[in-house]
């Protein structure tokens, strides 16, 4: 299992999902900067140094430590045909023991939105979580009015579970979030017939 954690690369139809590298800084910062207005309604407020090289370096170190420790799998979405960075997806807060669960978070640059990339990345990440990491439950949360995020989660097999009050600070305000989950052996809504 340790070797799997160290060399993570997930291939999808159009993308390679891999951990961030120091050499990604310029393209990451440019994509985040260009997508600020698109992303800011849905994300926690960015720290003043969010787009600095130092902050990105810390992000890369955190990603490597998290993968090695088995606590998170942060991945960049790289379009295979031209090696363009599209966004990121993270299986975070990986819990072992009786829960075998993780939390899914993701973002895509504005210029790459609504092209099916995130749906492809979520499906591949969930498959990886269930088949390689042997997790049983993947959780995700988004703002109730984020129709695009809700739609992509539902299209990827996530089911609505409820509302978490004051779940995260978004743009400086505590906001309620809708909760979704994808279960490896999902029996919700099914009945035994025999």
N, C-alpha and C positions, 0 to 999 in steps of 0.2 A: 504493500500500500504506500509506503514512503516514497518509492521511486515514481509512482503514479503522481503523487503530490508535487514532486519537484519538476517534472517535465510535462506540464499540462498543455495540450493543444487539441482543440475540438474542431473537426472539419465539418462544415455544412455544405449545402449545395453551392453557395456563392461566397462563403466566408471561411476564414480561419479565426478561431477564438483562441487567444493566447494572452498570458500575463503581460502587463505593461513593462516597457523597457525604458531605460534612461534616454535612448535615442528617439523616443516618441514625443518628447517634450514639446517641440515647436508645433507639430501638427495637432497635438492634443490641445495646447493653449489656443491655437488659432480656431479650432473647431468649437471649443467652449466659448471663446470670445464672440465668434460669429453667431452663436446660438443662444446668447445670454437672454434676450427677450423671450425666446421660445421656451427656454428651460426654467427661467426664474419663477413662473407661477406655480411650478410643481415641486421645486427643490428647496431644501433649507437654504437660508441666505449664505452666500459665499463669504468666506473670510477675506479680509483685505488682501492677503497674500495668495489667494486661491490660484491665480494664474502665473505665479512666480516659479522659476526653476527650482528653488529651494523647496517649495511646497510639493512640487511634482516629484522631486527626488525622495522626499519623505513618503509620498504615496507609493513609489516603486518599492522602497524598503519595506513598507507595511505590507504590500502585496506579497513579496517574497517570504516574509516572516509568517504571514497568515497561511500561505500555501504549505510551508514547511511544518507549521504547527497543526495544520488541519482544521483551522478555525474559519477560514474563508477561501473562496476561489474567485479572485477578481480577474476579469478577462476583458481585453479590448476586442472589438469587432473589426476585423481587417478584411476588406473586400479583396478576394483572391486575384481578380483580373488585373488590378492596378495597384494593389497594396495600400489603398486609401483607408484611413481610420474613419469608421462610421459612428462609433459610440462605444458603450461599455456595458457589461453585465456582471453582476457579482452575486454569488451564493455566499451569504454572510451569516454570521452568528450560527455556525454549524454546531449543533448539539448532538452529542453521542449518548450512549446509555439507553434508557427506556424511550427517549423521544425520537432519536434518529431524524432530526429535522434541521432545516435551514431557512433563512429568509432571502428572498430574491429581490434585487434592486437593479435598475437599468436606466439608461438614457441613450438617446440617439441625436445626432446633430440635426439641426433643422433642415438642412439641404438633403438629408437622407431619409427623412420621415415619410411615412405612408408608402413605402416601397416594399414592405414585407420583411425587411431585414431583422427587425426586432422579433417578429413572430418566429422566424427561422432560428434566431439566437436563443429565445426562450425555450423552444422545443428541444433544441440540442442540449442546453444546459440542464433542463429537467431530466432528460434521458441520461446524461452523464451523472447527475445526482443520484438517480435511482439505480442505475446499472453499475457504475464504477465506485461511487462513494457509499453505496448501499444505504442511502437515506430512505425514509418512509414518507416524509411530509415536507413539501416546499410551500412556504407562506409568502404572500405578497400583499402590499397595502398601497392604496393610492387615494387621492382626493376624490370625493364623490362626484364632482363635476368633470373629472378627467375622463371623458368618454373614450378617447383613443386608448388610454392605458387599460381601462376596464375591458374594452373590446378585445384587445390583444391578449389579455389574460384569459378571458372566456374562450377565445378561439384556440388557446393552447391547453384547454382542459382544466383550467382553474375554476373553482366554484365559489360563489359568494358565501361568506360565513357570518357577516355581521358588520357592526360599526365599532371602531375603537375611538372613544372620546379623547380629545386633546392628545392625539397620538404622536404628532411631530410638530415642531415649529417650522412653518413655511412662511417666508418673507416676514419673519419676526413675530408671527402670531401662532398660537397653539391651534392646530386644526384637527378636526375629526377626519378619520380615514376609513374607507371601506376595506374590509379584510377578505382576502381570497386564499384558497389553499388548493394544492394539487397533491393527491395521495397516490402512492405507488399502487396500492390495491384498493381502489376507490369503489366502495359499495353504496355510496350515498344515492338514494333514490331507486335502488334496486331491491327486489324481493326474491327470496328463495322460492322456487316453484316445484321443487321435488325433494 
